[in-house]
Each structure stands twice: as C-alpha cells, then as structure tokens.
Amino acid sequence: MKKAVKISLILMLSLLVILLITWTTVNEPLPEGESGPRAEALADRMLLALNDSAYQQLEQISWRYPRGPHEYDWYIQKDTVEVRWEDMRVLFCTSTLDGSAFLGNKALSGSQKEKALYTAWDFFANDSFWLIAPFKVKDPGTERKIVETDRGPALLVTYTSGGVTPGDSYLWILDENARPVAWKLWVQKIPLGGLETSWGNWQQYKGVWLGTSHVIGPVQINLEIQNIK
C-alpha cells in the first residue's frame, strides 16, 4: 500500500515538473507587429497560395473531426450545417443559430433544443477552424499585423469579434510560397501563450488547398481531419 502511494506521488511530482518545464519553455508573450500595407499584402499572398477564389465558390464541405468524433455537412452557400455526434443530429443556420435538433429519431424542443443548438455551434466553430482557418484571416472583426521572426515574415491575426472566444490571436508561420507550415496560438482556452501547431498534409479539393494534419505542441498530439469531401 505504501509503495503504491509512493509511486503515485512520484508520478504526480513528475507530471508537475513536466508541466512547469513546458510552461517556462513554451509560454510566450503575444509578439509586437506592424499593421498596414505589408501585413495586408502578406495576407493576400497567403490567400492566393491557397486559392481563396476557389474556396469562395465552394457549395459544400463534409468532414469528420476525430475528437468526439463529430461529423459535418456544411452547405456554405446556404449558410447551414448539419452536425452529428453520438445519437445527436443538429441542423442550423450558422449566422442565426436557428434550426432543429434530434436525439435518435426524437425531435428536441425547449431548453433541450437550445442546448443542443449551442453545443453544435460550439463544436462547429472549433472544428471548422482547424480545417479552414487560413481562409478566415480577413474575416470581419479581424486585425492583421506582420511580425518579423527567425523563420521570415509571419502574419499575426487577432479576432476582435465573432466566434466563441473573441480576442484570440494566431501567428501564421509561412513557407517561401506563403503557404502555412504552422501557427502559434494565444487563445483563451489554452493557458500557454505561443503554443505551436503544425499545418501539413496539404491536399487539393476542387482546386482549394486544405491542410489536413496538425501536430500540437511539444507533446506531439496528432490531429488528422478525416473524410474530407
């Protein structure tokens, strides 16, 4: 019994040491940047590299977000999305959150419906961002700055409004062709500032480039967006 308690204490202390090391080595302040024409030009180069004009014409994107998992059919031009997880199926308008929700074959109403709609919106806001965030760098309510880094000019995008957590900032690290290779995050849901996540396995869909593979932080958590069509 004493040996088991001792092992548990050692494991807990080891975890605390790992967390402390991660905090001191990864945590970064939000970088200073310069707004203006250079930042706007870099954002435009990034969008051009990913074929934003083709993205704007897409009618539908379907995908599976593995953590949950959550499945999506997003009808972009109609401003509606269907979200499925476990026994839930929710359909709603992304701009108004009006819609319907079903548990199995049962239509929900009242507070159950409202809770399902908000949960689906929360899932959608997060999970779609991991797929199409590069195309949102010039959304209404965004501010852009150029930041000089040891990997070249990077694009700092701050969301002053919209989404679930306005105020979040993302620093896009770009290759020589202005395609993202990673971003660093300063977001409310993650206590570490500057946590880096890769953007890789770029694939073309209807001419649109989508980064489908992410490796998150120093712990190397893999996130693969699946079943894209």
Secondary structure by P-SEA (a helix, b strand, c coil): caaaaaaaaaaaaaaaaaaaaaaaaccccbbbbbbcaaaaaaaaaaaaaaaaaaaaaccbbbbbcccccbbbbccccccbbbbbcccbbbbbccccccccccccccccccaaaaaaaaaaaaaaaaaaaacccccccccccbbbbbbbccccbbbbbbbccccccccbbbbbbbcccccccbbbbbccccccccccccccccccccccccccbbbccccbbbbbbcccc
